[in-house]
Each structure stands twice: as structure tokens, then as C-alpha cells.
Amino acid sequence: MSNLNKALLIGRLTKDPEMRYTPSGTAVTNFSIATNRWSTGPDGEKKEFTDYHNIVAYPIGKRNLAETVAQYTRKGALVYVEGRIQTRSWEGQDGQKRRVTEIIANDVQFLEPRGSAGGGGGAAVPTRSAGGPAHDDIPVPAPDDAPRDVDPDDIPF
């Protein structure tokens, strides 16, 4: 039996990304995104819930994903993140054991054009991921162009 560890998320950055360098000079960018989901609350009514995800981006091959994310995204930017889930443990300086679960990104796609109102911070945000595969050429509709209702008979599969 095979194993699979894959996370696919679409959400908005909760703060500006933070880039730092390891002692060997490798760029590492940390950021977090918020995703929304609908579920039934304790009172039986449908409610919207928000989940927060810690993301870490490193250089991958010839793509410098860490620097690209730090340069082209800002708080509020809508992004697609693909990666794997990882939990780390360590002992803090106070002797307390600590744990963090994060997504190690292997692809980040910017889902809004530069200067859009969704929050890219006015930075020049590319509309495709940095060096991503050819399937990134699929256009993402602008919020005003997105279909509002879908007839199940119109779905081709």
C-alpha cells in the first residue's frame, strides 16, 4: 500500500510573509493563510468557520519559491498552496516541549492579478506560479466574472 501526504489549500494571507536565511544561505519564507468552511454549528444552524494554516516555502530546484512568495505576496493576497503536512517537535529555551504542524509548500500560485482589491498590497503579482507546470495556464476568472449558478446539466462529466 502506498502512502500519501498532500495538502491543497486556497486562502488569503493573514499577514505579510517573513523571509529569513539559514546559516548556509538558503532562503526560507514563512506565512500563514486562512481558509473558510461551512459546517453546522452547535445550535444546528449552518455557520462559517475559519481555519489557519502555517506555510513554509523553500527553494525547489531552480525555482526560488521562498523569495518569489516573499517578494510578490502581501497580507490579504489570495493564493493556492500545494504541499505536504509536517509536524515538528522541539524543546524551547524554557525547557517546555513544543510542537507545530505546518504545510511545506512545493507550489504556490497567485490567484489575483496585480493591484486587485483582494489585497495583493499593490505589488506586481504574477498570475501564474513561479516556474510551475503547464497546467498553470488555466485562467482563473476574476471575482466579477465568476459564474454565480451552475446548472448540473452544463457540467461536462
C-alpha positions as a Markdown table, in Angstrom:
| # | Residue | x | y | z |
|---|---|---|---|---|
| 1 | Met | 0.0 | 0.0 | 0.0 |
| 2 | Ser | 1.3 | 3.5 | -0.9 |
| 3 | Asn | 1.3 | 6.5 | 1.4 |
| 4 | Leu | 0.1 | 10.0 | 0.5 |
| 5 | Asn | 0.8 | 13.2 | 2.3 |
| 6 | Lys | -0.6 | 16.1 | 0.2 |
| 7 | Ala | -2.3 | 19.3 | 1.2 |
| 8 | Leu | -4.2 | 21.6 | -1.3 |
| 9 | Leu | -5.4 | 24.9 | 0.1 |
| 10 | Ile | -6.8 | 28.2 | -1.3 |
| 11 | Gly | -6.9 | 31.0 | 1.1 |
| 12 | Arg | -5.7 | 34.6 | 2.0 |
| 13 | Leu | -2.5 | 35.5 | 3.7 |
| 14 | Thr | -3.1 | 36.6 | 7.3 |
| 15 | Lys | 0.0 | 38.8 | 7.4 |
| 16 | Asp | 2.9 | 39.7 | 5.2 |
| 17 | Pro | 5.3 | 36.8 | 4.6 |
| 18 | Glu | 8.5 | 36.7 | 6.6 |
| 19 | Met | 11.7 | 35.6 | 4.8 |
| 20 | Arg | 14.9 | 34.6 | 6.5 |
| 21 | Tyr | 18.1 | 32.7 | 5.6 |
| 22 | Thr | 19.5 | 29.6 | 7.1 |
| 23 | Pro | 23.2 | 29.7 | 8.1 |
| 24 | Ser | 24.1 | 28.0 | 4.8 |
| 25 | Gly | 22.3 | 30.8 | 2.9 |
| 26 | Thr | 19.1 | 29.1 | 1.9 |
| 27 | Ala | 16.0 | 31.3 | 1.8 |
| 28 | Val | 13.0 | 30.2 | 3.9 |
| 29 | Thr | 9.7 | 32.1 | 3.8 |
| 30 | Asn | 7.0 | 31.6 | 6.5 |
| 31 | Phe | 3.5 | 32.8 | 6.0 |
| 32 | Ser | 0.0 | 31.7 | 7.1 |
| 33 | Ile | -3.3 | 31.6 | 5.3 |
| 34 | Ala | -6.9 | 31.5 | 6.4 |
| 35 | Thr | -9.4 | 29.2 | 4.7 |
| 36 | Asn | -13.2 | 29.2 | 5.3 |
| 37 | Arg | -15.5 | 26.3 | 5.5 |
| 38 | Trp | -19.2 | 25.9 | 6.3 |
| 39 | Ser | -20.5 | 23.5 | 8.9 |
| 40 | Thr | -23.4 | 23.0 | 11.2 |
| 41 | Gly | -22.8 | 24.8 | 14.5 |
| 42 | Pro | -23.8 | 23.5 | 18.0 |
| 43 | Asp | -27.2 | 25.2 | 17.5 |
| 44 | Gly | -28.0 | 23.3 | 14.3 |
| 45 | Glu | -27.6 | 26.3 | 12.0 |
| 46 | Lys | -25.0 | 26.4 | 9.2 |
| 47 | Lys | -22.1 | 28.6 | 10.1 |
| 48 | Glu | -18.9 | 29.7 | 8.5 |
| 49 | Phe | -15.7 | 28.7 | 10.3 |
| 50 | Thr | -12.1 | 29.8 | 9.6 |
| 51 | Asp | -9.1 | 27.6 | 9.8 |
| 52 | Tyr | -5.5 | 29.0 | 9.9 |
| 53 | His | -2.6 | 27.2 | 8.2 |
| 54 | Asn | 1.2 | 27.8 | 8.7 |
| 55 | Ile | 3.1 | 27.5 | 5.4 |
| 56 | Val | 6.8 | 27.2 | 4.8 |
| 57 | Ala | 8.4 | 27.8 | 1.4 |
| 58 | Tyr | 12.0 | 26.8 | 0.4 |
| 59 | Pro | 13.8 | 27.0 | -2.9 |
| 60 | Ile | 12.8 | 24.0 | -5.1 |
| 61 | Gly | 15.1 | 23.0 | -7.9 |
| 62 | Lys | 15.8 | 26.1 | -10.0 |
| 63 | Arg | 12.7 | 27.9 | -8.7 |
| 64 | Asn | 13.3 | 30.1 | -5.7 |
| 65 | Leu | 9.8 | 29.7 | -4.3 |
| 66 | Ala | 10.8 | 31.2 | -0.9 |
| 67 | Glu | 12.0 | 34.5 | -2.5 |
| 68 | Thr | 9.1 | 34.7 | -5.0 |
| 69 | Val | 6.5 | 34.3 | -2.3 |
| 70 | Ala | 8.1 | 36.9 | -0.1 |
| 71 | Gln | 8.5 | 39.4 | -3.0 |
| 72 | Tyr | 5.1 | 39.1 | -4.7 |
| 73 | Thr | 2.6 | 38.5 | -1.9 |
| 74 | Arg | 1.2 | 40.6 | 0.9 |
| 75 | Lys | -1.4 | 40.3 | 3.6 |
| 76 | Gly | -4.8 | 39.6 | 2.1 |
| 77 | Ala | -3.5 | 38.1 | -1.1 |
| 78 | Leu | -5.4 | 35.0 | -2.4 |
| 79 | Val | -3.1 | 32.1 | -3.1 |
| 80 | Tyr | -3.3 | 28.4 | -3.9 |
| 81 | Val | -0.8 | 26.3 | -1.9 |
| 82 | Glu | 0.2 | 22.7 | -2.7 |
| 83 | Gly | 2.5 | 20.8 | -0.3 |
| 84 | Arg | 2.8 | 18.2 | 2.4 |
| 85 | Ile | 1.9 | 18.3 | 6.1 |
| 86 | Gln | 4.7 | 18.1 | 8.6 |
| 87 | Thr | 4.7 | 18.2 | 12.4 |
| 88 | Arg | 7.9 | 19.3 | 14.2 |
| 89 | Ser | 8.7 | 19.0 | 17.9 |
| 90 | Trp | 11.5 | 20.7 | 19.9 |
| 91 | Glu | 12.3 | 21.8 | 23.3 |
| 92 | Gly | 12.1 | 25.6 | 24.0 |
| 93 | Gln | 14.6 | 27.6 | 25.9 |
| 94 | Asp | 12.3 | 27.4 | 28.9 |
| 95 | Gly | 12.5 | 23.6 | 28.8 |
| 96 | Gln | 8.9 | 23.2 | 27.6 |
| 97 | Lys | 8.3 | 20.7 | 24.7 |
| 98 | Arg | 6.7 | 22.5 | 21.7 |
| 99 | Arg | 5.0 | 21.2 | 18.5 |
| 100 | Val | 4.0 | 22.9 | 15.3 |
| 101 | Thr | 2.1 | 21.5 | 12.3 |
| 102 | Glu | 2.8 | 23.3 | 9.0 |
| 103 | Ile | 2.5 | 22.8 | 5.3 |
| 104 | Ile | 5.8 | 22.6 | 3.4 |
| 105 | Ala | 4.9 | 24.2 | 0.1 |
| 106 | Asn | 6.1 | 22.7 | -3.2 |
| 107 | Asp | 3.9 | 25.1 | -5.3 |
| 108 | Val | 2.3 | 28.5 | -4.6 |
| 109 | Gln | 0.1 | 30.1 | -7.2 |
| 110 | Phe | -1.0 | 33.7 | -7.0 |
| 111 | Leu | -4.8 | 33.8 | -7.8 |
| 112 | Glu | -5.3 | 37.6 | -8.2 |
| 113 | Pro | -3.9 | 40.0 | -10.8 |
| 114 | Arg | -1.6 | 42.7 | -9.6 |
| 115 | Gly | -3.2 | 45.6 | -7.8 |
| 116 | Ser | -6.5 | 43.8 | -7.3 |
| 117 | Ala | -8.8 | 44.9 | -4.5 |
| 118 | Gly | -8.5 | 41.4 | -2.8 |
| 119 | Gly | -5.3 | 42.5 | -1.2 |
| 120 | Gly | -2.0 | 41.8 | -3.0 |
| 121 | Gly | -0.8 | 45.1 | -1.4 |
| 122 | Gly | -0.4 | 46.6 | -4.9 |
| 123 | Ala | 2.7 | 44.5 | -5.6 |
| 124 | Ala | 3.3 | 43.2 | -9.0 |
| 125 | Val | 1.8 | 39.8 | -8.5 |
| 126 | Pro | 2.3 | 37.3 | -11.3 |
| 127 | Thr | -0.9 | 35.5 | -12.3 |
| 128 | Arg | 0.9 | 32.1 | -12.5 |
| 129 | Ser | 3.1 | 30.3 | -10.1 |
| 130 | Ala | 6.8 | 30.8 | -10.3 |
| 131 | Gly | 8.0 | 28.1 | -12.7 |
| 132 | Gly | 5.0 | 25.9 | -12.2 |
| 133 | Pro | 4.0 | 23.2 | -14.6 |
| 134 | Ala | 2.0 | 23.8 | -17.8 |
| 135 | His | -1.4 | 23.2 | -16.1 |
| 136 | Asp | -0.9 | 26.7 | -14.5 |
| 137 | Asp | -2.0 | 28.2 | -17.8 |
| 138 | Ile | -5.7 | 27.6 | -17.0 |
| 139 | Pro | -7.2 | 31.0 | -16.5 |
| 140 | Val | -8.7 | 31.9 | -13.1 |
| 141 | Pro | -11.8 | 34.0 | -13.5 |
| 142 | Ala | -11.9 | 37.4 | -11.8 |
| 143 | Pro | -14.4 | 37.6 | -9.0 |
| 144 | Asp | -16.8 | 39.7 | -11.1 |
| 145 | Asp | -16.6 | 37.1 | -14.0 |
| 146 | Ala | -17.1 | 34.1 | -11.8 |
| 147 | Pro | -20.3 | 32.1 | -12.6 |
| 148 | Arg | -23.0 | 32.6 | -9.9 |
| 149 | Asp | -25.1 | 29.5 | -10.6 |
| 150 | Val | -24.2 | 26.3 | -12.2 |
| 151 | Asp | -26.7 | 24.0 | -13.9 |
| 152 | Pro | -25.7 | 20.4 | -13.3 |
| 153 | Asp | -26.6 | 19.6 | -17.0 |
| 154 | Asp | -23.9 | 22.0 | -18.1 |
| 155 | Ile | -21.1 | 20.1 | -16.3 |
| 156 | Pro | -19.2 | 18.1 | -19.0 |
| 157 | Phe | -18.5 | 15.0 | -16.8 |
